[in-house]
């Protein structure tokens, strides 16, 4: 495991994923499906630095970061629509989830930009 391979944007994505994960897990009283999806995305973001450090080649982290970036964009769009269109169901941590996914998406995009 070589943590020297981890780029600062990957550290940042992992930190944001960890903060979002802790915030969502501790603040949830009745998690729903969207809440569970955001928790999974945040957990995947939190392990980005570990995956990069464990991989001997760069292809595994690049694929993981690319897929996670796409997923965070999609979840972020769903959360934006959910914030703009109010519904009867309450998502307590909606703004934290939205901010976490958008910031993590930006960090993943920046970490992938250095590879091309």
Beta strands, then each sheet from edge to edge (+ up, - down):
end
